[in-house]
Amino acid sequence: MAKEPGRNDEDAQLKAELARSRDLVAREIRGLRYELDIPGKIRRSFREQTPLWIGAAVVVGTLLVMMSARKKKIYVDAKPGGKAKTGVLEAGFALGALRIAVSLLKPVIANFITKKVTDYASSNQPAKKW
């Protein structure tokens, strides 16, 4: 079986076209990697334009400080005899009165508990045998 004379030329052309497309794909991938290397781009930009980066950092820092130091205005509706104030006032008065009552009744409660404990203890003692 003899090979056709034009067949070798077609193979060579096909191989050359494949090599060119591989080179093209490799070049495109290198370009894509370069474009996606954002940290590298930032480092190069900082190296080439250092004063601009430092100035931008100073401006951003100043703006952040000014924003945090700004006072917020709070508007309060001051109605006399508000319901929230009277509720808090009543609760405070009730707790104060309860505290005074407990301090006055403390000796009476302690006496009552002592008497009940001694009565319980004396009723549970076993009978003495002679």
OpenMM code with the backbone's topology and positions (N, CA, C; nanometers):
from openmm import Vec3, app, unit

residues = "MET ALA LYS GLU PRO GLY ARG ASN ASP GLU ASP ALA GLN LEU LYS ALA GLU LEU ALA ARG SER ARG ASP LEU VAL ALA ARG GLU ILE ARG GLY LEU ARG TYR GLU LEU ASP ILE PRO GLY LYS ILE ARG ARG SER PHE ARG GLU GLN THR PRO LEU TRP ILE GLY ALA ALA VAL VAL VAL GLY THR LEU LEU VAL MET MET SER ALA ARG LYS LYS LYS ILE TYR VAL ASP ALA LYS PRO GLY GLY LYS ALA LYS THR GLY VAL LEU GLU ALA GLY PHE ALA LEU GLY ALA LEU ARG ILE ALA VAL SER LEU LEU LYS PRO VAL ILE ALA ASN PHE ILE THR LYS LYS VAL THR ASP TYR ALA SER SER ASN GLN PRO ALA LYS LYS TRP".split()
positions = [
    Vec3(0.0827, -0.1164, 0.0000),
    Vec3(0.0000, 0.0000, 0.0000),
    Vec3(0.0882, 0.1242, 0.0000),
    Vec3(0.0766, 0.1912, -0.0955),
    Vec3(0.1570, 0.3119, -0.1098),
    Vec3(0.0800, 0.4312, -0.0551),
    Vec3(0.1557, 0.5205, 0.0071),
    Vec3(0.0927, 0.6411, 0.0604),
    Vec3(0.0711, 0.7404, -0.0521),
    Vec3(-0.0320, 0.8154, -0.0347),
    Vec3(-0.0597, 0.9176, -0.1349),
    Vec3(0.0390, 1.0319, -0.1182),
    Vec3(0.0831, 1.0910, -0.2278),
    Vec3(0.1853, 1.1948, -0.2185),
    Vec3(0.1379, 1.3211, -0.1457),
    Vec3(0.0132, 1.3602, -0.1513),
    Vec3(-0.0359, 1.4819, -0.0858),
    Vec3(-0.0701, 1.4616, 0.0613),
    Vec3(-0.0689, 1.3393, 0.1045),
    Vec3(-0.1089, 1.3048, 0.2411),
    Vec3(-0.0096, 1.3594, 0.3430),
    Vec3(0.1204, 1.3520, 0.3159),
    Vec3(0.2227, 1.4011, 0.4081),
    Vec3(0.2113, 1.5526, 0.4285),
    Vec3(0.1777, 1.6221, 0.3225),
    Vec3(0.1618, 1.7674, 0.3340),
    Vec3(0.0439, 1.8030, 0.4237),
    Vec3(-0.0658, 1.7284, 0.4116),
    Vec3(-0.1831, 1.7543, 0.4945),
    Vec3(-0.1523, 1.7258, 0.6415),
    Vec3(-0.0782, 1.6163, 0.6672),
    Vec3(-0.0394, 1.5838, 0.8046),
    Vec3(0.0484, 1.6933, 0.8635),
    Vec3(0.1414, 1.7414, 0.7847),
    Vec3(0.2319, 1.8466, 0.8322),
    Vec3(0.1550, 1.9751, 0.8591),
    Vec3(0.0598, 2.0053, 0.7713),
    Vec3(-0.0208, 2.1253, 0.7923),
    Vec3(-0.1068, 2.1127, 0.9185),
    Vec3(-0.1647, 1.9945, 0.9365),
    Vec3(-0.2478, 1.9699, 1.0541),
    Vec3(-0.1658, 1.9804, 1.1821),
    Vec3(-0.0442, 1.9231, 1.1792),
    Vec3(0.0437, 1.9320, 1.2969),
    Vec3(0.0848, 2.0766, 1.3243),
    Vec3(0.1130, 2.1519, 1.2215),
    Vec3(0.1514, 2.2920, 1.2387),
    Vec3(0.0338, 2.3733, 1.2938),
    Vec3(-0.0877, 2.3445, 1.2440),
    Vec3(-0.2056, 2.4159, 1.2934),
    Vec3(-0.2319, 2.3830, 1.4398),
    Vec3(-0.2138, 2.2564, 1.4779),
    Vec3(-0.2298, 2.2168, 1.6181),
    Vec3(-0.1273, 2.2875, 1.7069),
    Vec3(-0.0039, 2.2960, 1.6602),
    Vec3(0.1011, 2.3631, 1.7381),
    Vec3(0.0677, 2.5111, 1.7555),
    Vec3(0.0185, 2.5756, 1.6467),
    Vec3(-0.0185, 2.7175, 1.6559),
    Vec3(-0.1334, 2.7378, 1.7547),
    Vec3(-0.2357, 2.6499, 1.7500),
    Vec3(-0.3494, 2.6658, 1.8413),
    Vec3(-0.3074, 2.6411, 1.9860),
    Vec3(-0.2144, 2.5473, 2.0081),
    Vec3(-0.1630, 2.5250, 2.1447),
    Vec3(-0.0907, 2.6492, 2.1947),
    Vec3(-0.0085, 2.7089, 2.1080),
    Vec3(0.0626, 2.8309, 2.1467),
    Vec3(-0.0358, 2.9437, 2.1773),
    Vec3(-0.1393, 2.9548, 2.0957),
    Vec3(-0.2405, 3.0582, 2.1169),
    Vec3(-0.3135, 3.0385, 2.2496),
    Vec3(-0.3519, 2.9133, 2.2793),
    Vec3(-0.4211, 2.8832, 2.4056),
    Vec3(-0.3286, 2.9107, 2.5245),
    Vec3(-0.2020, 2.8711, 2.5130),
    Vec3(-0.1071, 2.8947, 2.6215),
    Vec3(-0.0884, 3.0445, 2.6444),
    Vec3(-0.0810, 3.1234, 2.5365),
    Vec3(-0.0646, 3.2674, 2.5490),
    Vec3(-0.1886, 3.3304, 2.6141),
    Vec3(-0.3061, 3.2838, 2.5758),
    Vec3(-0.4303, 3.3355, 2.6349),
    Vec3(-0.4385, 3.3022, 2.7835),
    Vec3(-0.3960, 3.1823, 2.8222),
    Vec3(-0.3979, 3.1427, 2.9636),
    Vec3(-0.3008, 3.2282, 3.0440),
    Vec3(-0.1820, 3.2551, 2.9866),
    Vec3(-0.0866, 3.3431, 3.0559),
    Vec3(-0.1453, 3.4830, 3.0751),
    Vec3(-0.2122, 3.5337, 2.9723),
    Vec3(-0.2759, 3.6650, 2.9820),
    Vec3(-0.3862, 3.6673, 3.0864),
    Vec3(-0.4640, 3.5589, 3.0919),
    Vec3(-0.5706, 3.5494, 3.1915),
    Vec3(-0.5137, 3.5451, 3.3326),
    Vec3(-0.4066, 3.4676, 3.3521),
    Vec3(-0.3423, 3.4623, 3.4837),
    Vec3(-0.2906, 3.5996, 3.5240),
    Vec3(-0.2341, 3.6725, 3.4291),
    Vec3(-0.1832, 3.8067, 3.4584),
    Vec3(-0.2983, 3.9000, 3.4974),
    Vec3(-0.4089, 3.8904, 3.4263),
    Vec3(-0.5230, 3.9775, 3.4564),
    Vec3(-0.5871, 3.9427, 3.5903),
    Vec3(-0.5854, 3.8172, 3.6290),
    Vec3(-0.6490, 3.7747, 3.7541),
    Vec3(-0.5564, 3.7847, 3.8753),
    Vec3(-0.4318, 3.8238, 3.8553),
    Vec3(-0.3375, 3.8367, 3.9662),
    Vec3(-0.3558, 3.9741, 4.0323),
    Vec3(-0.4651, 3.9881, 4.1069),
    Vec3(-0.4992, 4.1170, 4.1686),
    Vec3(-0.4002, 4.1555, 4.2776),
    Vec3(-0.3598, 4.0647, 4.3686),
    Vec3(-0.2600, 4.1058, 4.4684),
    Vec3(-0.1290, 4.1526, 4.4046),
    Vec3(-0.0875, 4.0878, 4.2983),
    Vec3(0.0347, 4.1296, 4.2288),
    Vec3(0.0189, 4.2678, 4.1671),
    Vec3(-0.0988, 4.2929, 4.1091),
    Vec3(-0.1240, 4.4249, 4.0509),
    Vec3(-0.1213, 4.5330, 4.1588),
    Vec3(-0.1798, 4.5038, 4.2747),
    Vec3(-0.1815, 4.6024, 4.3837),
    Vec3(-0.0396, 4.6294, 4.4312),
    Vec3(0.0414, 4.5238, 4.4467),
    Vec3(0.1816, 4.5446, 4.4888),
    Vec3(0.2582, 4.6298, 4.3883),
    Vec3(0.2408, 4.5998, 4.2581),
    Vec3(0.3100, 4.6792, 4.1560),
    Vec3(0.2631, 4.8242, 4.1583),
    Vec3(0.1324, 4.8434, 4.1739),
    Vec3(0.0781, 4.9784, 4.1777),
    Vec3(0.1303, 5.0540, 4.2992),
    Vec3(0.1398, 4.9858, 4.4136),
    Vec3(0.1908, 5.0515, 4.5342),
    Vec3(0.3381, 5.0885, 4.5159),
    Vec3(0.4138, 4.9996, 4.4517),
    Vec3(0.5554, 5.0279, 4.4267),
    Vec3(0.5727, 5.1480, 4.3344),
    Vec3(0.4876, 5.1568, 4.2323),
    Vec3(0.5022, 5.2631, 4.1338),
    Vec3(0.4390, 5.3952, 4.1789),
    Vec3(0.3327, 5.3898, 4.2595),
    Vec3(0.2596, 5.5102, 4.2979),
    Vec3(0.2422, 5.5177, 4.4491),
    Vec3(0.3505, 5.5083, 4.5230),
    Vec3(0.3457, 5.5063, 4.6692),
    Vec3(0.2807, 5.6317, 4.7280),
    Vec3(0.3168, 5.7525, 4.6860),
    Vec3(0.2535, 5.8711, 4.7470),
    Vec3(0.1018, 5.8744, 4.7280),
    Vec3(0.0554, 5.8292, 4.6131),
    Vec3(-0.0886, 5.8263, 4.5890),
    Vec3(-0.1592, 5.7311, 4.6852),
    Vec3(-0.1025, 5.6130, 4.7062),
    Vec3(-0.1614, 5.5150, 4.7989),
    Vec3(-0.1608, 5.5672, 4.9420),
    Vec3(-0.0512, 5.6299, 4.9842),
    Vec3(-0.0438, 5.6833, 5.1209),
    Vec3(-0.1445, 5.7967, 5.1381),
    Vec3(-0.1565, 5.8821, 5.0388),
    Vec3(-0.2547, 5.9909, 5.0453),
    Vec3(-0.3970, 5.9381, 5.0537),
    Vec3(-0.4268, 5.8347, 4.9751),
    Vec3(-0.5608, 5.7751, 4.9792),
    Vec3(-0.5885, 5.7128, 5.1159),
    Vec3(-0.4878, 5.6490, 5.1758),
    Vec3(-0.5060, 5.5891, 5.3085),
    Vec3(-0.5316, 5.6978, 5.4131),
    Vec3(-0.4612, 5.8103, 5.4023),
    Vec3(-0.4815, 5.9208, 5.4973),
    Vec3(-0.6225, 5.9777, 5.4833),
    Vec3(-0.6683, 5.9949, 5.3606),
    Vec3(-0.8024, 6.0494, 5.3382),
    Vec3(-0.9091, 5.9554, 5.3929),
    Vec3(-0.8957, 5.8260, 5.3647),
    Vec3(-0.9941, 5.7288, 5.4138),
    Vec3(-0.9934, 5.7229, 5.5664),
    Vec3(-0.8753, 5.7249, 5.6272),
    Vec3(-0.8665, 5.7242, 5.7732),
    Vec3(-0.9289, 5.8480, 5.8344),
    Vec3(-0.9050, 5.9633, 5.7736),
    Vec3(-0.9643, 6.0873, 5.8241),
    Vec3(-1.1161, 6.0827, 5.8142),
    Vec3(-1.1677, 6.0320, 5.7035),
    Vec3(-1.3131, 6.0212, 5.6890),
    Vec3(-1.3731, 5.9270, 5.7926),
    Vec3(-1.3067, 5.8155, 5.8189),
    Vec3(-1.3575, 5.7212, 5.9196),
    Vec3(-1.3592, 5.7835, 6.0583),
    Vec3(-1.2547, 5.8582, 6.0911),
    Vec3(-1.2496, 5.9227, 6.2226),
    Vec3(-1.3584, 6.0285, 6.2341),
    Vec3(-1.3785, 6.1052, 6.1284),
    Vec3(-1.4810, 6.2092, 6.1327),
    Vec3(-1.6211, 6.1496, 6.1414),
    Vec3(-1.6435, 6.0367, 6.0766),
    Vec3(-1.7755, 5.9737, 6.0820),
    Vec3(-1.8049, 5.9196, 6.2214),
    Vec3(-1.7045, 5.8631, 6.2865),
    Vec3(-1.7281, 5.8068, 6.4193),
    Vec3(-1.7373, 5.9151, 6.5255),
    Vec3(-1.6790, 6.0324, 6.5037),
    Vec3(-1.6829, 6.1396, 6.6030),
    Vec3(-1.8095, 6.2236, 6.5909),
    Vec3(-1.8851, 6.2032, 6.4863),
    Vec3(-2.0059, 6.2828, 6.4663),
    Vec3(-2.1104, 6.2472, 6.5707),
    Vec3(-2.1727, 6.3498, 6.6295),
    Vec3(-2.2756, 6.3267, 6.7308),
    Vec3(-2.4102, 6.3035, 6.6619),
    Vec3(-2.4838, 6.2107, 6.7149),
    Vec3(-2.6163, 6.1856, 6.6611),
    Vec3(-2.7174, 6.2658, 6.7420),
    Vec3(-2.8128, 6.3250, 6.6741),
    Vec3(-2.9173, 6.3996, 6.7418),
    Vec3(-3.0329, 6.3063, 6.7697),
    Vec3(-3.0760, 6.3063, 6.8951),
    Vec3(-3.1878, 6.2225, 6.9354),
    Vec3(-3.2986, 6.3149, 6.9828),
    Vec3(-3.4137, 6.3019, 6.9234),
    Vec3(-3.5275, 6.3850, 6.9603),
    Vec3(-3.6189, 6.3042, 7.0508),
    Vec3(-3.6507, 6.3623, 7.1680),
    Vec3(-3.7353, 6.2955, 7.2658),
    Vec3(-3.8646, 6.3730, 7.2774),
    Vec3(-3.9755, 6.3023, 7.2718),
    Vec3(-4.1054, 6.3656, 7.2869),
    Vec3(-4.1345, 6.3758, 7.4362),
    Vec3(-4.1246, 6.4956, 7.4906),
    Vec3(-4.1383, 6.5170, 7.6349),
    Vec3(-4.2820, 6.5529, 7.6679),
    Vec3(-4.3613, 6.4520, 7.6980),
    Vec3(-4.4997, 6.4754, 7.7399),
    Vec3(-4.5065, 6.4616, 7.8914),
    Vec3(-4.5640, 6.5577, 7.9606),
    Vec3(-4.5730, 6.5470, 8.1071),
    Vec3(-4.6691, 6.4360, 8.1465),
    Vec3(-4.6329, 6.3652, 8.2527),
    Vec3(-4.7194, 6.2581, 8.3033),
    Vec3(-4.7240, 6.1386, 8.2117),
    Vec3(-4.6124, 6.1058, 8.1516),
    Vec3(-4.6084, 5.9904, 8.0624),
    Vec3(-4.6351, 5.8620, 8.1390),
    Vec3(-4.6957, 5.7653, 8.0704),
    Vec3(-4.7327, 5.6408, 8.1365),
    Vec3(-4.6101, 5.5582, 8.1760),
    Vec3(-4.5048, 5.5618, 8.0954),
    Vec3(-4.3854, 5.4833, 8.1252),
    Vec3(-4.3178, 5.5325, 8.2526),
    Vec3(-4.3150, 5.6636, 8.2731),
    Vec3(-4.2503, 5.7179, 8.3926),
    Vec3(-4.3278, 5.6810, 8.5187),
    Vec3(-4.4604, 5.6861, 8.5141),
    Vec3(-4.5381, 5.6553, 8.6333),
    Vec3(-4.5279, 5.5076, 8.6680),
    Vec3(-4.5195, 5.4211, 8.5681),
    Vec3(-4.5064, 5.2775, 8.5949),
    Vec3(-4.3758, 5.2460, 8.6649),
    Vec3(-4.2682, 5.3070, 8.6207),
    Vec3(-4.1379, 5.2852, 8.6830),
    Vec3(-4.1377, 5.3422, 8.8241),
    Vec3(-4.2016, 5.4568, 8.8400),
    Vec3(-4.2091, 5.5204, 8.9713),
    Vec3(-4.2872, 5.4337, 9.0704),
    Vec3(-4.4003, 5.3787, 9.0252),
    Vec3(-4.4810, 5.2929, 9.1123),
    Vec3(-4.4053, 5.1657, 9.1508),
    Vec3(-4.3345, 5.1062, 9.0564),
    Vec3(-4.2586, 4.9850, 9.0858),
    Vec3(-4.1482, 5.0150, 9.1870),
    Vec3(-4.0802, 5.1267, 9.1724),
    Vec3(-3.9761, 5.1652, 9.2683),
    Vec3(-4.0328, 5.1876, 9.4063),
    Vec3(-4.1478, 5.2514, 9.4138),
    Vec3(-4.2114, 5.2744, 9.5440),
    Vec3(-4.2524, 5.1426, 9.6085),
    Vec3(-4.3079, 5.0508, 9.5296),
    Vec3(-4.3506, 4.9213, 9.5840),
    Vec3(-4.2302, 4.8425, 9.6355),
    Vec3(-4.1187, 4.8421, 9.5617),
    Vec3(-3.9997, 4.7700, 9.6079),
    Vec3(-3.9433, 4.8319, 9.7355),
    Vec3(-3.9458, 4.9636, 9.7452),
    Vec3(-3.8982, 5.0302, 9.8675),
    Vec3(-3.9846, 4.9943, 9.9870),
    Vec3(-4.1170, 4.9947, 9.9694),
    Vec3(-4.2085, 4.9600, 10.0783),
    Vec3(-4.1907, 4.8141, 10.1196),
    Vec3(-4.1700, 4.7259, 10.0233),
    Vec3(-4.1479, 4.5844, 10.0539),
    Vec3(-4.0196, 4.5656, 10.1331),
    Vec3(-3.9170, 4.6392, 10.0989),
    Vec3(-3.7899, 4.6278, 10.1717),
    Vec3(-3.8057, 4.6740, 10.3174),
    Vec3(-3.8771, 4.7815, 10.3386),
    Vec3(-3.9002, 4.8302, 10.4756),
    Vec3(-3.9817, 4.7283, 10.5541),
    Vec3(-4.0872, 4.6719, 10.4910),
    Vec3(-4.1725, 4.5738, 10.5597),
    Vec3(-4.0929, 4.4494, 10.5973),
    Vec3(-4.0072, 4.4015, 10.5097),
    Vec3(-3.9274, 4.2826, 10.5399),
    Vec3(-3.8318, 4.3102, 10.6543),
    Vec3(-3.7681, 4.4275, 10.6550),
    Vec3(-3.6743, 4.4578, 10.7638),
    Vec3(-3.7469, 4.4709, 10.8973),
    Vec3(-3.8714, 4.5190, 10.8973),
    Vec3(-3.9475, 4.5289, 11.0222),
    Vec3(-3.9997, 4.3929, 11.0679),
    Vec3(-4.0358, 4.3075, 10.9741),
    Vec3(-4.0936, 4.1776, 11.0097),
    Vec3(-3.9899, 4.0668, 11.0261),
    Vec3(-3.8642, 4.0969, 11.0048),
    Vec3(-3.7607, 3.9948, 11.0135),
    Vec3(-3.7551, 3.9281, 11.1523),
    Vec3(-3.7539, 4.0010, 11.2620),
    Vec3(-3.7500, 3.9344, 11.3938),
    Vec3(-3.8732, 3.8476, 11.4192),
    Vec3(-3.9892, 3.8936, 11.3736),
    Vec3(-4.1128, 3.8176, 11.3957),
    Vec3(-4.1056, 3.6865, 11.3174),
    Vec3(-4.0604, 3.6918, 11.1942),
    Vec3(-4.0504, 3.5707, 11.1104),
    Vec3(-3.9470, 3.4748, 11.1694),
    Vec3(-3.8336, 3.5270, 11.2145),
    Vec3(-3.7301, 3.4411, 11.2733),
    Vec3(-3.7828, 3.3734, 11.3999),
    Vec3(-3.8558, 3.4466, 11.4844),
    Vec3(-3.9154, 3.3899, 11.6059),
    Vec3(-4.0137, 3.2788, 11.5706),
    Vec3(-4.0984, 3.3025, 11.4733),
    Vec3(-4.1987, 3.2054, 11.4325),
    Vec3(-4.1318, 3.0771, 11.3812),
    Vec3(-4.0308, 3.0901, 11.2982),
    Vec3(-3.9616, 2.9719, 11.2435),
    Vec3(-3.8909, 2.8958, 11.3542),
    Vec3(-3.8268, 2.9672, 11.4478),
    Vec3(-3.7577, 2.9010, 11.5592),
    Vec3(-3.8562, 2.8210, 11.6431),
    Vec3(-3.9726, 2.8795, 11.6719),
    Vec3(-4.0744, 2.8113, 11.7541),
    Vec3(-4.1251, 2.6858, 11.6835),
    Vec3(-4.1495, 2.6938, 11.5525),
    Vec3(-4.2005, 2.5784, 11.4790),
    Vec3(-4.0961, 2.4664, 11.4728),
    Vec3(-3.9691, 2.5021, 11.4567),
    Vec3(-3.8642, 2.4010, 11.4482),
    Vec3(-3.8480, 2.3306, 11.5833),
    Vec3(-3.8510, 2.4068, 11.6930),
    Vec3(-3.8378, 2.3432, 11.8259),
    Vec3(-3.9581, 2.2561, 11.8581),
    Vec3(-4.0806, 2.2982, 11.8194),
    Vec3(-4.1994, 2.2150, 11.8409),
    Vec3(-4.1898, 2.0861, 11.7616),
    Vec3(-4.1421, 2.0943, 11.6386),
    Vec3(-4.1289, 1.9759, 11.5538),
    Vec3(-4.0239, 1.8805, 11.6097),
    Vec3(-3.9145, 1.9377, 11.6567),
    Vec3(-3.8067, 1.8545, 11.7110),
    Vec3(-3.8501, 1.7861, 11.8400),
    Vec3(-3.9265, 1.8551, 11.9256),
    Vec3(-3.9685, 1.7943, 12.0524),
    Vec3(-4.0770, 1.6899, 12.0304),
    Vec3(-4.1591, 1.7022, 11.9302),
    Vec3(-4.2654, 1.6035, 11.9060),
    Vec3(-4.2085, 1.4771, 11.8403),
    Vec3(-4.0953, 1.4823, 11.7790),
    Vec3(-4.0373, 1.3650, 11.7115),
    Vec3(-3.9351, 1.2917, 11.7993),
    Vec3(-3.9148, 1.3356, 11.9237),
    Vec3(-3.8170, 1.2665, 12.0094),
    Vec3(-3.8756, 1.1332, 12.0542),
    Vec3(-3.7973, 1.0285, 12.0569),
    Vec3(-3.8494, 0.8986, 12.1043),
    Vec3(-3.8762, 0.9047, 12.2545),
    Vec3(-3.9759, 0.8296, 12.2968),
    Vec3(-4.0130, 0.8271, 12.4392),
    Vec3(-3.9027, 0.7611, 12.5202),
    Vec3(-3.8758, 0.8195, 12.6405),
    Vec3(-3.7722, 0.7660, 12.7270),
    Vec3(-3.8265, 0.6439, 12.8037),
    Vec3(-3.7477, 0.5414, 12.8094),
    Vec3(-3.7870, 0.4209, 12.8845),
    Vec3(-3.7112, 0.4188, 13.0181),
    Vec3(-3.7829, 0.3886, 13.1291),
    Vec3(-3.7216, 0.3818, 13.2625),
    Vec3(-3.6931, 0.2452, 13.2993),
] * unit.nanometer
topology = app.Topology()
chain = topology.addChain("A")
for resn in residues:
    res = topology.addResidue(resn, chain)
    for name in ("N", "CA", "C"):
        topology.addAtom(name, app.Element.getBySymbol(name[0]), res)
